[in-house]
Amino acid sequence: MDTWLDAIRNLRNYCAHNSMVSGMTSSVVIRDLNDSPDVLPKDTDLFSRLYALKKILPRKDSEQMKKELKKLIQRTKFDIYQLNILPQGWENLIDQIEEF
């Protein structure tokens, strides 16, 4: 859980100081052993921060986070997959994350 909190704190700091959140590698997120190894493809990317958030947020909040992220992605003019911002099938991956 320490790595999850560290990753979330780093994400918050990146956002608060107008830093780029894609491509950040400031801390490692360790996968919960209850989750499949496939759920966390990388341990230092933006998706790993979403993994950490989903682990500690209440279910309702994590579902809202996913909805808001989908809306944001639909409004953007660039391809998040081509730029490796999120992994292919991130929506399915996030749904497979077990509750903590």
N, CA, C and O of each residue as an XYZ file, in Angstrom:
400
protein
N       0.826     -1.197      0.000
C       0.000      0.000      0.000
C       0.866      1.256      0.000
O       0.453      2.286     -0.533
N       2.049      1.189      0.584
C       2.943      2.356      0.590
C       3.268      2.817     -0.822
O       3.323      4.017     -1.091
N       3.483      1.863     -1.725
C       3.814      2.261     -3.102
C       2.619      2.907     -3.784
O       2.781      3.790     -4.626
N       1.413      2.465     -3.418
C       0.215      3.072     -4.000
C       0.079      4.522     -3.550
O      -0.183      5.411     -4.360
N       0.257      4.749     -2.276
C       0.142      6.112     -1.755
C       1.232      7.023     -2.319
O       0.975      8.185     -2.637
N       2.432      6.497     -2.441
C       3.540      7.268     -3.014
C       3.236      7.643     -4.463
O       3.465      8.781     -4.875
N       2.724      6.691     -5.231
C       2.397      6.954     -6.633
C       1.281      7.987     -6.764
O       1.334      8.853     -7.638
N       0.280      7.900     -5.906
C      -0.834      8.853     -5.946
C      -0.353     10.247     -5.545
O      -0.753     11.243     -6.147
N       0.497     10.312     -4.539
C       1.062     11.611     -4.129
C       1.863     12.226     -5.277
O       1.749     13.422     -5.546
N       2.667     11.413     -5.947
C       3.441     11.921     -7.081
C       2.535     12.397     -8.212
O       2.803     13.424     -8.835
N       1.465     11.651     -8.478
C       0.508     12.063     -9.507
C      -0.119     13.398     -9.135
O      -0.247     14.284     -9.980
N      -0.506     13.542     -7.892
C      -1.084     14.797     -7.424
C      -0.109     15.947     -7.607
O      -0.500     17.028     -8.047
N       1.151     15.724     -7.274
C       2.160     16.774     -7.424
C       2.396     17.129     -8.886
O       2.548     18.303     -9.222
N       2.427     16.129     -9.753
C       2.575     16.403    -11.187
C       1.423     17.271    -11.679
O       1.630     18.248    -12.398
N       0.202     16.901    -11.283
C      -0.978     17.662    -11.725
C      -0.990     19.072    -11.138
O      -1.312     20.029    -11.842
N      -0.647     19.209     -9.874
C      -0.692     20.503     -9.202
C       0.329     21.487     -9.754
O       0.130     22.700     -9.685
N       1.410     20.969    -10.295
C       2.465     21.842    -10.793
C       2.539     21.854    -12.317
O       3.576     22.158    -12.905
N       1.399     21.513    -12.944
C       1.279     21.560    -14.400
C       2.364     20.769    -15.120
O       2.868     21.199    -16.158
N       2.719     19.627    -14.576
C       3.697     18.759    -15.217
C       2.982     17.742    -16.103
O       1.781     17.515    -15.964
N       3.727     17.144    -17.001
C       3.170     16.149    -17.903
C       2.996     14.833    -17.142
O       3.954     14.324    -16.562
N       1.784     14.282    -17.142
C       1.531     13.050    -16.406
C       1.795     11.798    -17.230
O       1.941     10.715    -16.665
N       1.859     11.920    -18.540
C       2.216     10.751    -19.348
C       3.730     10.688    -19.438
O       4.402     11.707    -19.595
N       4.248      9.490    -19.337
C       5.690      9.320    -19.398
C       6.396      9.472    -18.072
O       7.621      9.365    -18.012
N       5.649      9.721    -16.999
C       6.298      9.882    -15.704
C       6.734      8.517    -15.173
O       6.053      7.514    -15.386
N       7.842      8.488    -14.499
C       8.371      7.239    -13.946
C       8.955      7.483    -12.557
O       9.976      6.897    -12.195
N       8.317      8.334    -11.798
C       8.891      8.773    -10.529
C       8.828      7.737     -9.416
O       9.640      7.790     -8.493
N       7.907      6.814     -9.471
C       7.816      5.809     -8.411
C       7.216      4.526     -8.969
O       6.541      4.532     -9.998
N       7.471      3.443     -8.279
C       7.013      2.122     -8.700
C       5.759      1.744     -7.919
O       5.675      1.976     -6.713
N       4.782      1.159     -8.618
C       3.566      0.659     -7.986
C       3.669     -0.865     -7.941
O       3.859     -1.511     -8.971
N       3.544     -1.424     -6.758
C       3.601     -2.870     -6.606
C       2.182     -3.435     -6.667
O       1.266     -2.940     -6.011
N       2.029     -4.477     -7.469
C       0.730     -5.124     -7.675
C       0.305     -5.884     -6.426
O       1.116     -6.535     -5.766
N      -0.984     -5.788     -6.118
C      -1.588     -6.582     -5.056
C      -1.577     -8.043     -5.510
O      -1.941     -8.328     -6.651
N      -1.175     -8.958     -4.656
C      -1.092    -10.368     -5.024
C      -2.457    -10.981     -5.342
O      -2.525    -12.055     -5.941
N      -3.539    -10.314     -4.950
C      -4.882    -10.796     -5.298
C      -5.226    -10.510     -6.755
O      -6.182    -11.077     -7.284
N      -4.464     -9.641     -7.409
C      -4.703     -9.294     -8.809
C      -3.848    -10.144     -9.732
O      -2.748    -10.567     -9.376
N      -4.364    -10.381    -10.901
C      -3.623    -11.096    -11.931
C      -2.421    -10.253    -12.364
O      -2.519     -9.026    -12.382
N      -1.295    -10.873    -12.712
C      -0.138    -10.105    -13.191
C      -0.451     -9.278    -14.448
O       0.206     -8.269    -14.705
N      -1.454     -9.706    -15.230
C      -1.818     -8.985    -16.456
C      -2.496     -7.646    -16.187
O      -2.526     -6.777    -17.058
N      -3.038     -7.481    -14.990
C      -3.779     -6.260    -14.637
C      -2.873     -5.035    -14.579
O      -3.326     -3.917    -14.826
N      -1.613     -5.233    -14.259
C      -0.674     -4.117    -14.135
C       0.497     -4.343    -15.107
O       1.551     -4.843    -14.712
N       0.297     -3.961    -16.401
C       1.325     -4.224    -17.415
C       2.675     -3.568    -17.112
O       3.724     -4.172    -17.340
N       2.649     -2.344    -16.604
C       3.871     -1.621    -16.224
C       3.661     -1.061    -14.823
O       2.528     -0.850    -14.391
N       4.755     -0.824    -14.125
C       4.602     -0.364    -12.749
C       5.015      1.090    -12.530
O       5.077      1.551    -11.391
N       5.298      1.816    -13.617
C       5.701      3.219    -13.453
C       4.962      4.176    -14.385
O       5.344      5.342    -14.485
N       3.930      3.723    -15.059
C       3.239      4.581    -16.023
C       1.966      5.186    -15.425
O       1.657      4.969    -14.254
N       1.240      5.938    -16.237
C       0.004      6.575    -15.769
C      -1.020      5.537    -15.335
O      -1.710      5.733    -14.335
N      -1.131      4.436    -16.069
C      -2.108      3.416    -15.685
C      -1.802      2.850    -14.299
O      -2.723      2.520    -13.552
N      -0.534      2.735    -13.951
C      -0.197      2.224    -12.619
C      -0.726      3.163    -11.539
O      -1.073      2.711    -10.448
N      -0.793      4.450    -11.821
C      -1.363      5.417    -10.866
C      -2.875      5.228    -10.763
O      -3.452      5.342     -9.682
N      -3.513      4.936    -11.908
C      -4.943      4.648    -11.881
C      -5.219      3.367    -11.096
O      -6.210      3.266    -10.373
N      -4.330      2.398    -11.252
C      -4.424      1.155    -10.477
C      -4.403      1.480     -8.980
O      -5.250      1.005     -8.223
N      -3.442      2.281     -8.568
C      -3.316      2.646     -7.155
C      -4.549      3.396     -6.665
O      -5.040      3.140     -5.566
N      -5.043      4.315     -7.477
C      -6.255      5.053     -7.094
C      -7.441      4.114     -6.934
O      -8.195      4.215     -5.966
N      -7.603      3.197     -7.888
C      -8.736      2.270     -7.796
C      -8.627      1.412     -6.543
O      -9.644      1.065     -5.941
N      -7.414      1.068     -6.144
C      -7.229      0.238     -4.965
C      -7.694      0.931     -3.685
O      -8.218      0.270     -2.788
N      -7.517      2.230     -3.584
C      -7.840      2.892     -2.315
C      -9.147      3.693     -2.332
O      -9.672      4.044     -1.275
N      -9.668      3.980     -3.516
C     -10.929      4.722     -3.585
C     -12.122      3.821     -3.284
O     -12.085      2.623     -3.567
N     -13.178      4.392     -2.714
C     -14.427      3.627     -2.604
C     -14.933      3.273     -4.013
O     -14.652      3.985     -4.978
N     -15.662      2.195     -4.114
C     -16.132      1.704     -5.423
C     -16.823      2.789     -6.244
O     -16.541      2.946     -7.432
N     -17.719      3.532     -5.618
C     -18.464      4.583     -6.320
C     -17.504      5.612     -6.929
O     -17.688      6.031     -8.072
N     -16.500      6.011     -6.181
C     -15.538      7.003     -6.662
C     -14.663      6.444     -7.785
O     -14.341      7.161     -8.732
N     -14.279      5.181     -7.686
C     -13.447      4.602     -8.743
C     -14.249      4.441    -10.035
O     -13.703      4.606    -11.126
N     -15.526      4.124     -9.922
C     -16.386      4.049    -11.106
C     -16.539      5.428    -11.742
O     -16.523      5.556    -12.966
N     -16.686      6.452    -10.914
C     -16.782      7.818    -11.432
C     -15.477      8.243    -12.094
O     -15.496      8.917    -13.124
N     -14.351      7.858    -11.516
C     -13.043      8.164    -12.110
C     -12.948      7.573    -13.514
O     -12.475      8.234    -14.438
N     -13.393      6.344    -13.670
C     -13.356      5.691    -14.980
C     -14.256      6.426    -15.978
O     -13.855      6.648    -17.121
N     -15.457      6.802    -15.563
C     -16.378      7.540    -16.445
C     -15.770      8.869    -16.892
O     -15.813      9.218    -18.072
N     -15.210      9.596    -15.942
C     -14.617     10.900    -16.266
C     -13.403     10.752    -17.180
O     -13.195     11.571    -18.076
N     -12.618      9.730    -16.960
C     -11.461      9.485    -17.814
C     -11.898      9.138    -19.231
O     -11.280      9.588    -20.195
N     -12.951      8.346    -19.366
C     -13.476      8.008    -20.693
C     -13.950      9.267    -21.420
O     -13.695      9.436    -22.613
N     -14.641     10.150    -20.694
C     -15.098     11.408    -21.302
C     -13.920     12.258    -21.766
O     -13.942     12.812    -22.865
N     -12.910     12.357    -20.938
C     -11.721     13.134    -21.277
C     -11.038     12.575    -22.522
O     -10.626     13.334    -23.399
N     -10.919     11.261    -22.601
C     -10.277     10.615    -23.750
C     -11.081     10.850    -25.024
O     -10.501     11.065    -26.088
N     -12.403     10.812    -24.930
C     -13.251     11.041    -26.103
C     -13.117     12.470    -26.625
O     -13.272     12.707    -27.823
N     -12.836     13.406    -25.752
C     -12.737     14.813    -26.151
C     -11.365     15.189    -26.706
O     -11.229     16.224    -27.359
N     -10.361     14.375    -26.461
C      -9.016     14.718    -26.898
C      -8.849     14.488    -28.399
O      -9.572     13.695    -29.003
N      -7.894     15.186    -28.984
C      -7.682     15.104    -30.428
C      -6.531     14.188    -30.804
O      -6.217     14.053    -31.986
N      -5.896     13.556    -29.824
C      -4.778     12.679    -30.154
C      -5.060     11.255    -29.681
O      -5.946     11.017    -28.860
N      -4.295     10.331    -30.212
C      -4.484      8.906    -29.941
C      -3.688      8.493    -28.707
O      -2.458      8.448    -28.739
N      -4.390      8.196    -27.630
C      -3.727      7.847    -26.373
C      -2.950      6.541    -26.471
O      -2.003      6.315    -25.718
N      -3.359      5.677    -27.409
C      -2.683      4.385    -27.562
C      -1.404      4.536    -28.384
O      -0.379      3.926    -28.077
N      -1.477      5.338    -29.410
C      -0.291      5.570    -30.237
C       0.800      6.269    -29.429
O       1.986      6.013    -29.640
N       0.415      7.135    -28.522
C       1.376      7.862    -27.694
C       1.729      7.108    -26.404
O       2.468      7.625    -25.566
N       1.206      5.897    -26.250
C       1.474      5.057    -25.074
C       1.115      5.734    -23.749
O       1.814      5.577    -22.748
N       0.028      6.480    -23.761
C      -0.429      7.132    -22.538
C      -1.140      6.123    -21.634
O      -0.928      6.099    -20.422
N      -1.980      5.298    -22.242
C      -2.652      4.207    -21.526
C      -2.525      2.939    -22.358
O      -2.414      3.011    -23.581
N      -2.539      1.774    -21.708
C      -2.430      0.522    -22.464
C      -3.717      0.203    -23.213
O      -4.802      0.627    -22.815
N      -3.586     -0.545    -24.296
C      -4.768     -1.025    -25.012
C      -5.638     -1.786    -24.024
O      -5.126     -2.557    -23.212
N      -6.927     -1.580    -24.085
C      -7.854     -2.284    -23.213
C      -7.805     -1.838    -21.764
O      -8.122     -2.615    -20.863
N      -7.410     -0.588    -21.532
C      -7.291     -0.095    -20.166
C      -8.613     -0.207    -19.401
O      -8.616     -0.427    -18.190
N      -9.737     -0.056    -20.112
C     -11.045     -0.135    -19.450
C     -11.279     -1.529    -18.875
O     -11.767     -1.669    -17.754
N     -10.932     -2.554    -19.643
C     -11.074     -3.929    -19.154
C     -10.105     -4.201    -18.014
O     -10.453     -4.861    -17.036
N      -8.888     -3.691    -18.146
C      -7.894     -3.890    -17.093
C      -8.360     -3.270    -15.781
O      -8.235     -3.879    -14.718
N      -8.891     -2.067    -15.862
C      -9.319     -1.379    -14.636
C     -10.493     -2.105    -13.978
O     -10.634     -2.094    -12.755
N     -11.329     -2.733    -14.800
C     -12.454     -3.499    -14.245
C     -11.996     -4.776    -13.555
O     -12.702     -5.295    -12.690
N     -10.828     -5.291    -13.924
C     -10.318     -6.538    -13.352
C      -9.568     -6.325    -12.027
O      -9.208     -7.294    -11.358
N      -9.337     -5.085    -11.654
C      -8.617     -4.806    -10.408
C      -9.514     -5.179     -9.224
O     -10.641     -4.700     -9.095
N      -8.981     -6.037     -8.379
C      -9.737     -6.496     -7.200
C      -9.776     -5.384     -6.151
O      -8.853     -4.576     -6.049
N     -10.857     -5.360     -5.376
C     -10.944     -4.398     -4.277
C      -9.945     -4.761     -3.204
O      -9.636     -5.934     -2.995
N      -9.438     -3.742     -2.521
C      -8.449     -3.948     -1.474
C      -9.105     -4.370     -0.181
O      -8.418     -4.590      0.816
